[in-house]
Amino acid sequence: MSATADATLPATGWRETALYPPVKTFLEAQGFVVKGEICGCDAVGVRDGEPPILVIAELKLSFTLELVLQAVDRMRGADTIYLAIIASRRGRDRDPRVVRLCRLLGVGLLAVDPAAGRVEVLGEPMPYRPRANLPMRRRLLLEHAHRRGDPSAGGSTRQPIMTAYRQRALACLEAIGEGTARPRDLRHLADDAGKILLRNVYGWFERERPGHYRLSEKGRQQGTASDP
């Protein structure tokens, strides 16, 4: 089927019905008897047993929130849920976050090539417990513990985030003021004062002589901007 054959077709040139034959064949290979459009579900397969095993596959040309919501709605009536979408090279089916989301939901994810009649299993439908990301967890706990107060409203996107590091750097800046300071003079404000002055992430500090720091022009401007 060509994309120009029907002006109502999406950019892929396929209708959702083109996904049905490959998905039907895929499920039939697992022993299911598959029928389309059963009670609003795109594909329903039943495998004999006591009780029978029921699988639902929902078909979409791309991965969308609506598809996820359909999966959530179907969970109450099926033993297994598959989400089937058109296979692509750089689409949502290749986004590892999409696969991870499906695993979190416990639903399967299929990438379908209608032209070749091929189905690629990107994620199996099974309960999933994500492997803990311990470095991320440590970063979150440390930042939460070290940040003073709650200076940044959740959802802020167009202004600098007041991180715990920035708070410590500002404390060093205010303590230096118009004079100079050594890292050990500032450790009561920041345990890592030496690193803050040396790394100079914000460009606020400059070394006057070995072991002694003063504010740069940018630092003095920041100090003026921070004054009430």
N, C-alpha and C positions, 0 to 999 in steps of 0.2 A: 504494500500500500504506500503510495507516495504522499508527501505532505501537501501537494498541490491538487490532489484528487478531490478534496472536499474542503471548502473554505472554513468549515466549522471545526476542523480538526485542530488540535493543539500543535505547538511547534515541533513536537516529536514526530508528528505524522501518524500517531496511533490513537485509537480509542481504548478505553479501559477494557472493553470486551476482547481486545487482542491478547490480553494477559491471561484470559480464562483458559484457553486450551493447554498452554504449557503448565499452568498451575494444576489444572485438573489431572493431567498426565503425571505430574510430580506426586500428587496425593494418591492417585490410583496405584502407583508403584509401591506405596506403603500399605496397600490393602484396603483403602477406603473406596466406597461407592460415592461418587461426587455428583452433585446436582447444583445448578446455578440458580441464583435469586430465590432463596428460600427464606421467607419471612424477613425480607429486607437485607439479608446477608448475601454477599456476592457469590460465594462458593461454600457449600456445606458438604462435608464428607462424613460418612458413617461407616464404622468398622464393627462387624458383628462381635458380640461379647456379652457378658452379663455383669454389669450393664454394658450397653453398646458404647463405643468410643466415638465422640463427636468432635470434629475439627471444623473451624471456620477460617476462611481466608478472605481478607478484604483487599480489593484491588484499587490501586491509584497510579496515575502516571508519574507522580513524584511524592516524596515524603512530606506530609503536611500535618498540621495540628489536628485537622478534622480526622485524618486517618488514625492518629493516636487516640482520639476521643472515641472513635468507633471501636477500637481494640478494647478500651476500658469498658465500654458498654457491653461488648460481647462476652467478656470474661465470665459473667454470671451464668451464661448458658452453655458454655463449651468446655471441653477438656483441654483443647489446644487452640491457640490463635496464631495465624500467620498474617503478616502484612506483606503484600507483594507490590513492588514498584518497578518501573522501567529501569533496566540496567543502564548505567552511564559511565563515562570516564572520570568526570569531575563533579558529579552531582551529589545530592544528599546521601545517596546510597554508599558513597565512598567516604563519608564523614564518620570517623570513629565515634564521635559523640552520639550519632544516630544509632549505631549498633549498640553502644553502651546503654542508651535509653531503652531500647527494646529488651535488652537483657535484664535491666532493672525491672521492667514490667513483666518479664517472664514470657514474652511473645517472640515468635520467630520472625525473621526478616528475610525476604526473598528478593533477589534482583532478577528480573525476567527479560530475556531477549526474545521478543515475539518473532522476529524474522528467522532466528535459528531454532525457535522452539525450546530454548535452553533456560533452565532455572538454576541460579547460583544461591546456595544457602549462605547468607551472611551472618545469620545468628540463629541458633537453635532455640526452640521454645522450652525453657526450663527455668525453675527458680534460680535466682542469681543473687549472690552476696558479693558486692565489689571488694576487691582486694584493697586493704587500707593503704592510703597514701600517707605514710608516716611523716615524711618531710613537710608535706603540706599541713598536716595536723599540727606539727611543732611550730611552723611559722604562724599559723592562726592563733595558737595559744599564747605564743610569745608576744605577738603584736597586741593582742587583746589585753594581756597582763601589763605591758609596758606603756600603753597609751594612757595619757593622763586625761581623765574625764571622757567626754564623748563629743569631740570638737567637729566632727564631720557628719552631716546628715546622710543617711542611707539614700542612694540614688543620685548622689552628686556626680556630675560628669564634666562640667565646664569650669571647675576651679580646682586648685591643687588640694590634694587630700592631706589633711594634717595627720601624718603618720607619727608613730612614737619616735622614729629617728629624726624627723623634722622638728618635733617638739624639743628634743635634746639639743639639736643644733641651734635652735632659737635661744634656748637657755644659755648656751655657751656664748652666742652673739651678744646677748644682753649683759652677760657678766663681763665681757671684755670691754664693751662700750668704747670710750675714747682712749683707753689704755692698751696694755699688752697683758698677756697671760701665758702661763705654762700649762700643759695638759694636766699636771698634778693639781694645779690650782682650781681646776674645773671638775675634778672627779666627783665632788659631792653633788654636782648637777647631772653628770653623765659618766657612768663607769667607762664608757668607750670614748672619752673626750679626746684622747690622743688620735684615735682613728678618725674621728669626726674632723679634727683640724687638718690632719694629713690628707685625707681623701678629698676634703673640700668639695663635696658633691654640689653644693649650691653656689660655689664661687664667692662665699662670704669672707673667707679668711685668707691671710697671706703671712708668710713667715718673715718676721722682722730680722731675726738672727736665730741661730740654732737653738731650738727648744723654746722659742718665744714667738707668739703669734699676735697679730693685730687684725683689725677689720680691713677688708678691701673696700674700694669705693662702692662696689655692689653691696657689701655687707653694711656699710654705713647708710646706704639708701634703704636697705631692708629694715635696719634699726629705726630709721625715721618713720617708715611706713607702719611699723609695729607699735609705735607710741600711741597711746590713747589720745 
